[in-house]
């Protein structure tokens, strides 16, 4: 079968080299990224995403954390800003929604980086935010664990507005929550997963990045690229999501090309 929707990217050999050559040279033109994440007990995902976003070439980066972290993080993270948190777990409370929207409207891209914790109020904030904010949002790490309960909200966001950087298990749960007829399984070979991602992103608007069989898959609007990993990386989602969010922000009219190129940045 002629899989015209599938392209293979070799390590170190970008499929779309023109994107590398045309990167913004001036930080003022390199985009503004908001990173949201953290709870009282951890802000590693947000801090790691900040470092990777700067490395990826974002012009300006702001980080929004729960205010339970103010005393811990305030003195060491200059880019940190704070929103109301819940008692106990120190996760984002429902009152944080205004701050989420304020940060998002300042930026040209939003990365919900994870370490949100398992909290009912945070789930409500995330769902309301995704309903009210129509532009670029990338979700990864435990933000992906919320997808099962807000599956339709995510699926119904506008085209070109959502990127999901997920483990295969998270993608499996998300597809199940949407009642997608063809199951995704860990036993899928590369060709079957390429076909599945083609069909899934033809039916639903979110873009997908997932790792399987030592290969990174990008799927957007039915197009799929695969990039073979030169070494297995156990902790990959933070780096991948940060670089992808920056490249997508800088190339909003070429999401598939940008997300594919981000994998070898």
C-alpha positions as CSV (number, residue, x, y, z in Angstrom):
1,X,0.0,0.0,0.0
2,X,1.3,3.5,-0.9
3,X,1.4,5.3,2.4
4,X,1.7,8.8,1.0
5,X,0.8,10.3,4.5
6,X,4.0,8.7,6.1
7,X,7.4,10.2,6.1
8,X,10.6,8.9,7.7
9,X,13.1,11.2,9.3
10,X,16.6,9.9,9.9
11,X,18.6,10.9,13.0
12,X,20.5,14.1,12.3
13,X,18.9,14.5,8.8
14,X,15.9,16.8,9.1
15,X,13.0,16.2,6.7
16,X,12.4,20.0,6.6
17,X,15.8,21.7,6.6
18,X,14.3,25.0,5.5
19,X,12.8,25.4,9.0
20,X,16.2,25.1,10.6
21,X,17.7,27.8,8.2
22,X,14.8,30.2,8.8
23,X,14.8,30.2,12.6
24,X,14.4,33.7,14.3
25,X,17.8,35.2,15.0
26,X,16.5,38.0,17.3
27,X,14.9,36.9,20.6
28,X,12.3,39.6,20.2
29,X,10.9,37.6,17.2
30,X,11.4,34.2,18.7
31,X,8.0,34.0,20.5
32,X,6.6,34.1,24.0
33,X,5.9,30.8,25.8
34,X,3.9,30.2,29.0
35,X,4.6,27.1,31.0
36,X,2.1,25.9,33.6
37,X,2.6,23.2,36.1
38,X,3.7,22.1,39.6
39,X,2.2,21.4,43.0
40,X,3.4,21.8,46.6
41,X,5.5,18.7,46.4
42,X,7.1,19.0,42.9
43,X,7.9,21.6,40.3
44,X,10.5,19.6,38.4
45,X,8.4,19.3,35.2
46,X,7.9,23.0,35.0
47,X,11.5,23.8,35.8
48,X,12.8,21.3,33.3
49,X,10.4,22.5,30.6
50,X,11.6,26.1,31.3
51,X,15.3,25.1,30.8
52,X,14.4,23.1,27.6
53,X,12.3,25.9,26.2
54,X,15.2,28.4,26.6
55,X,17.5,25.8,25.0
56,X,15.1,25.4,22.1
57,X,15.2,29.1,21.3
58,X,12.0,30.6,22.8
59,X,12.3,34.4,22.9
60,X,10.6,34.8,26.3
61,X,9.4,32.2,28.8
62,X,7.2,32.6,31.8
63,X,6.3,29.9,34.3
64,X,3.0,29.8,36.3
65,X,3.1,27.8,39.5
66,X,0.7,27.2,42.4
67,X,1.3,29.9,45.1
68,X,2.0,27.1,47.6
69,X,5.4,27.1,46.0
70,X,6.1,30.8,46.4
71,X,8.5,30.5,49.3
72,X,10.3,27.5,47.8
73,X,10.6,28.7,44.2
74,X,10.3,32.5,44.4
75,X,14.0,33.2,45.2
76,X,15.4,30.8,42.5
77,X,13.2,31.1,39.5
78,X,13.0,34.7,38.2
79,X,10.5,33.7,35.5
80,X,8.1,32.3,38.1
81,X,4.6,33.7,38.7
82,X,2.0,32.3,40.9
83,X,-1.7,31.4,41.0
84,X,-4.1,30.3,43.8
85,X,-3.6,26.8,45.1
86,X,-5.6,24.2,47.1
87,X,-4.9,23.6,50.8
88,X,-3.1,20.4,51.5
89,X,-1.8,19.2,48.1
90,X,-0.9,22.7,46.9
91,X,-2.2,22.1,43.4
92,X,-3.9,24.7,41.3
93,X,-7.4,25.6,42.7
94,X,-10.4,26.7,40.7
95,X,-9.5,30.3,41.5
96,X,-6.3,29.9,39.4
97,X,-8.3,30.0,36.1
98,X,-8.0,33.8,35.7
99,X,-4.2,33.6,36.0
100,X,-4.0,30.7,33.5
101,X,-6.0,32.8,31.0
102,X,-3.9,35.9,31.7
103,X,-0.7,34.1,31.1
104,X,-2.1,32.3,28.0
105,X,-3.3,35.6,26.4
106,X,0.1,37.1,27.0
107,X,1.9,34.3,25.2
108,X,1.9,32.8,21.7
109,X,2.0,29.2,23.0
110,X,1.2,27.4,26.3
111,X,2.8,24.3,27.7
112,X,1.0,22.5,30.5
113,X,4.1,20.7,31.6
114,X,2.8,18.4,34.4
115,X,3.3,17.7,38.1
116,X,-0.3,18.9,38.5
117,X,-1.0,16.2,41.0
118,X,-4.3,14.3,41.2
119,X,-6.8,17.0,42.3
120,X,-10.4,17.5,41.4
121,X,-10.1,21.3,41.4
122,X,-7.1,21.2,39.1
123,X,-9.1,19.0,36.7
124,X,-11.8,21.6,36.6
125,X,-9.3,24.4,36.0
126,X,-7.7,22.5,33.1
127,X,-11.1,21.7,31.5
128,X,-12.3,25.3,31.8
129,X,-9.1,26.6,30.5
130,X,-9.1,24.4,27.4
131,X,-12.7,25.4,26.8
132,X,-12.1,29.1,27.0
133,X,-8.6,29.5,25.4
134,X,-8.7,28.7,21.7
135,X,-5.0,29.0,20.8
136,X,-1.9,26.8,21.0
137,X,-1.7,24.5,24.0
138,X,0.6,21.5,24.5
139,X,-0.2,18.9,27.2
140,X,2.2,16.4,28.6
141,X,3.2,14.2,31.6
142,X,0.4,14.0,34.2
143,X,-1.6,16.6,32.3
144,X,-2.2,13.7,29.9
145,X,-3.7,11.7,32.8
146,X,-6.6,14.1,32.9
147,X,-7.6,13.5,29.3
148,X,-9.8,10.5,30.1
149,X,-12.2,12.7,32.0
150,X,-12.1,15.7,29.6
151,X,-11.8,13.7,26.3
152,X,-14.5,15.5,24.4
153,X,-13.4,18.9,25.6
154,X,-10.0,18.3,24.1
155,X,-11.3,16.7,21.0
156,X,-13.6,19.6,20.3
157,X,-11.0,22.3,20.6
158,X,-10.4,24.3,17.3
159,X,-8.1,22.8,14.7
160,X,-4.4,23.7,15.1
161,X,-4.8,24.4,18.8
162,X,-3.8,21.2,20.7
163,X,-0.7,19.1,20.9
164,X,-0.6,16.0,23.1
165,X,2.8,14.6,24.0
166,X,1.8,11.3,25.6
167,X,3.0,7.9,26.5
168,X,1.3,5.0,24.6
169,X,-0.7,4.1,27.7
170,X,-2.1,7.7,28.0
171,X,-2.9,7.7,24.3
172,X,-4.7,4.4,24.7
173,X,-6.8,5.7,27.6
174,X,-7.6,8.9,25.7
175,X,-8.8,6.9,22.6
176,X,-10.9,4.6,24.8
177,X,-12.5,7.6,26.5
178,X,-13.5,8.9,23.0
179,X,-14.9,5.5,22.2
180,X,-12.6,5.3,19.2
181,X,-13.5,2.0,17.4
182,X,-10.0,0.7,16.7
183,X,-8.0,0.0,19.9
184,X,-4.4,1.0,20.2
185,X,-2.2,-1.8,21.7
186,X,1.4,-2.2,22.9
187,X,1.8,-5.1,20.5
188,X,1.3,-2.9,17.4
189,X,4.2,-2.9,15.0
190,X,5.4,0.3,13.4
191,X,3.3,0.1,10.3
192,X,0.1,-0.5,12.2
193,X,0.7,2.4,14.5
194,X,1.5,4.7,11.6
195,X,-1.9,3.7,10.1
196,X,-3.7,4.1,13.4
197,X,-2.3,7.6,14.0
198,X,-3.1,8.6,10.4
199,X,-6.8,7.6,11.0
200,X,-7.0,9.0,14.5
201,X,-5.7,12.5,13.6
202,X,-7.9,12.5,10.5
203,X,-10.9,12.0,12.7
204,X,-9.8,14.3,15.6
205,X,-8.1,17.6,15.7
206,X,-5.3,17.3,18.3
207,X,-1.8,16.7,17.1
208,X,0.0,13.7,18.7
209,X,3.6,12.9,19.6
210,X,4.2,9.4,21.1
211,X,7.1,7.1,21.5
212,X,6.9,3.3,20.7
213,X,9.5,0.7,19.6
214,X,12.4,3.1,20.0
215,X,10.8,5.5,17.6
216,X,9.1,8.9,17.9
217,X,5.9,9.4,16.0
218,X,4.4,12.7,15.1
219,X,0.8,12.8,13.7
220,X,-1.0,15.9,12.6
221,X,-4.1,16.1,10.4
222,X,-3.5,12.6,9.0
223,X,0.2,13.1,8.2
224,X,2.6,11.0,10.2
225,X,6.4,11.1,10.6
226,X,8.7,8.6,12.3
227,X,12.1,9.4,13.8
228,X,14.2,6.5,15.0
229,X,15.9,7.1,18.3
230,X,19.6,6.6,18.4
231,X,19.3,5.7,22.1
232,X,16.4,4.9,24.4
233,X,15.5,7.9,26.6
234,X,13.4,6.9,29.6
235,X,12.5,10.5,30.5
236,X,11.6,12.1,27.2
237,X,8.2,13.9,27.5
238,X,9.4,17.1,29.2
239,X,12.2,17.7,26.6
240,X,10.1,16.7,23.7
241,X,7.1,18.8,24.7
242,X,9.1,21.9,25.4
243,X,11.0,21.8,22.0
244,X,7.8,20.9,20.1
245,X,5.9,23.8,21.8
246,X,8.7,26.2,20.8
247,X,9.0,25.0,17.2
248,X,5.2,25.0,16.8
249,X,4.9,28.5,18.3
250,X,7.5,29.8,15.8
251,X,6.0,28.0,12.8
252,X,2.2,28.1,13.4
253,X,1.4,27.6,9.7
254,X,3.5,24.5,9.4
255,X,2.6,22.4,12.5
256,X,3.5,19.0,11.1
257,X,6.8,20.2,9.7
258,X,7.6,22.1,13.0
259,X,6.8,19.2,15.3
260,X,8.8,16.7,13.2
261,X,11.8,19.1,13.1
262,X,11.6,19.6,16.9
263,X,12.6,16.0,17.4
264,X,16.1,16.5,16.1
265,X,16.6,20.0,17.4
